Amino acid sequence: MAQLHQVIEELTDREWDILRGIGQGLNNAEIAEQFSISSATVKWYTRQIYSKLQLQDESNKRKAAAAVVERFTAPETTFPVPNLPSDILPFVGRGEDVRTLSDLLRARFPRLISLIGIGGVGKSRLALHVARAMLPIFEERVYLVRLQPLHALEDLLLALARTVGSSISDRDLLDTIATHIGQYRMLLVLDNAEHLVTHMPVMLTLLERAPRLQLLVTSRTRLGLNSEATYLVRGLLYPADDGADNALSYDAVKYFVQMGQQVNVRWYPTDVDIQNIARICRMVEGMPLALNLAARSLLRLPLAKIARQVEAAVDFLASDSVDIPERQRSVETVIQAMTADLNDAERERFAHLGLFTGVFELQAAQTIAEISESVLQGFIQRGLVEIVQPGQGKLHPLVQRHALAQLEASGSYPAAAQRFVNYYVKLASRLEPHLIPDVESLDVLENQWPHLLTAWRCALDARDWHSLEGMLKSLHLLAWRRSLFYEAMDAFGEALSSADLSAADPRFALELQARYIHIKGNISKGNINVDDDTDTLQYIVERLFALDAPERAIIGLLELGLQQRETGQFQAALATGQRTLDVATVCEDAWSMAAAHYQLGCVAHLLGNDPSALDHWQRCNRLNEHVQDTILSAMVLHRRAWLAWHKGNSETALKLLNEALSLKDVSQDREMVGGLTQLASVVCFGLGDFEATARHRERSLSYYRWAQNRGIVRYLLSQKFYEALLVNDLKEARVVLHQLGSDADSEQDPLVLACRDYLQFVTGESLPAPVALLDHIKQLQALNAEVQALITATLLLPHLAQRGQYSQVVQLAVILERTPRRPSWLLQLPAASSALAASERHLGSENMMESQFIIWLSPEVEWQQKLTDIFSV
């Protein structure tokens, strides 16, 4: 019988239709007509069916097939109408979940699918939404069985029987249900099965006896069945950061807005509201219940305060609405239900996991929380720990905060925090020697970044300066190479604000301050009005030498030389670079020696000694052959490319930049990629390759926006603005100008004002005097926006011609022609060519030559000064 059940289960829907036709006594032609197929097709299917049923006797095949149909068909069977409730609240998003589950159910295998996830994540609503979509597939035989009020096996069987319309008799109730369902295709949704896990094996028996039955189960925990296919349900999709331009397109944000409008139909979020909503969505990882409960507070609190409350306390997420099931009226109640069946020892161990924020290594969890493999597996089975990938897990952020609160209340926090610190200090110390050049070690450390920061703060709370020192170099290098600037600054700043630090360990305090300033300096690159820390760095360096700690002073010397260079103190930077090289040599620090040569090369170039610059960069490369730091190699290539571009060798510059971008592991250093692609966008623009320009610029913009470096973002946007003007795309220019204003610190930002004035000039909204346009160019040059200034100068040509200022047209064209960094194609623009042609017609060849001669009496003068000379005539 079991074998026959299996055969029936394996029949396709078409085969079963034709088998029923045979059982009803229909011939091939009648079956073909009924199902709108050919008789030949019916014959083919019939042979397939007989083969599967192993019917050999030709004379008895149809009779035997009819007997099979009779055995598995109950003609008198009637089923109730589907009992699926309709939605009261809108169902938002989950398109991928719905498609995946629908495809699995249509395929008929697996027949038992468990939707698992923490309470409040939306498992039941998803299951019901999918079930409603399956009504036509299952010929309306789709039913919901609510398991929450059930406890005993008998209760479960009685609920099943009543739901599917089976009779209830003294004989085996399970067999009665199976017989009633028979061969009919049916889908049962078993909702909230976590407390009946021990009774779930009986459902396997039902699946065996009813070969076309399928089950869709929701549960906070896995059922623990071999034939169970588990589908993890996560929260709704939410934006990764508060300032996402398309935040309203995310399902979690849409859901919050709809829930808010349930509370107040007139409410619609402002831009600031949307930022707070995105923040709330991220804090609860898109959990619908939490979003619903948070939105209920809109009647009494502004969104900013709701966001702060959600961040401060999990128990804020609660409601007394009578139409919300009591078990879901607060997130705290949901989490308590998830841990209700833990014993005291397990509950205490689970609280230790509250120290972990985000993804963690399971091995780390076992070591720090002092839990066995079996206990950890129990947490995973219950859905308390989500497996992200083999060997890694995470807690939902709300569960993590609940666990941490339990740990702090238990009195076990200090010991647990110390184990946490010890584990990550050991990890950081073990990996520190390999962080350059081993990018894999950096990857390992970056994956542990949240936990390293937690360990840092735990050590700081305990005034454990030794552990902080054990992590400092690794955290600093990781933050520098992976652009984790802001988190590192916060962590280092908290330590520096401690009054005890300097007295306890002055060497460590000074080194920490130097590394803090170095990280801050990376954020400041390209920004205007940044702090000048040269005096502070000078003090730190001299104090460390006085304390006989020259090896700790090296990072301070490197940053001091950099800041001196960027503030125009070139001779001082040269002396600092040489001192850095001397100290690094004594300390036998090959990487710092190479970095010092790199710095010296940069200063030499700024002093006009390019041969010396190239020599230092070659020395840097030779030392780096032993260190093998690809990022340092990329930095040298970057500088060489800049030097080539500065001299007008754009093709060479681009070749060097592409070489740097292709170096192994460079793509992992966001700051390096940002700088390389920024220069690449300028070089490609000069070569007239606008497609490559846009590609590099957008990649660079992506980094600098992420790093919150407004200075370089503004530079890149201004470049985009002038490109739009070059092709006369005024609409795009206005859009970019708006973006530029959004990224500026104020409406009076010099670059924004310069671009706005010039747009008004180009569109004829205002017609300033030539000297005003010269001021515009000077402003751009002062902001290191030389390419933008050159474009502006080129765009002036037709406007000067229109005013009849032909001599100035020619003089300006000559300046542009002889400027090395001028994009080669600028003077080929139709507007520029027309302006020059008009000038020649009005001035004649002799006067054209005289205009050019006047300019180049002093060829060493910068082109901006020559412009001043022109417009002051």
Buried (B, 14 or more C-beta within 10 A) or exposed (E): EEEBBEBBBEBEEBBBBBBBBBBBEBEBEBBBEBBEBEBEBBBEBBEBBBEBBEBEEEEEBBEBBBEBBEBBBBEEBEBEEBEBEEEEEEBBBBEEBBEEBBEBBEEBEBBBBBBBBBBBBBBBBBBBBBBBBBBEBBEBBBBBBBBBEBEEBEBBBBBBBEBBBBEEEEEEBBEBBBBBBBBBBBBBBBBBBBBBBEBBEBBBEBBBBBBBBBBBBBBBBBBEBEEBEBBBBBBBBBBEEBBBEEBBEBBBBBBBBBBBBBBEEEBEBEEEBBBBBBBBBBBBBBBBBBBBBBBBBBEEBEBEEBBBBBEEEBBBBBBEEEEBEEBBBBBBBBBEBBBEEBEEEBBBBBBBBBBBBBBBBBEBBBBBBBBEEEBBEBBBBBBBBBEEEEEBBBBBBBBBBBBBBBBBEEEBBEEBBBBBBBBBBEBBBEBBEBBBBBBEBBEBBBBBBBBBBBBBBBBBEBEBBEBBBBBBBBBBBBBBBBBBBBBBBEBBBEBEEBEEBBEEBBBBBBBBBBBBBBBBBBBBBBBBEBEBBBEBBBBBBEBBBEEEBBBBBBBBBBBBBBBBBBBEBBEBBBBBBBBBBBBBEEBEBBBBBBBBBBBBBBBBBBBEBBEBBBBBBEBBBEBBEEBEBBBBBBBBBBBBBBBBBBEBBBEBBBBBBEBBBEBEBBEBBBBBBBBBBBBBBBBBBBBBBEEBBBBBBEBBBBBBBEBEBBBBBBBBBBBBBBBBBBEEEEEBBBBBBEBBBEBBEEEEBBBBBBBBBBBEBBEEEEEBEBEEBBBBBBBBBBBEBBBBBBBBBBBBBBBBBEEEBBBBBBBBBBBBEBBEBBBEBBBEBEBBBEBBEBBBEBBEEEBBEEBBEBBEEEEEBEBBEBBBBBBEE
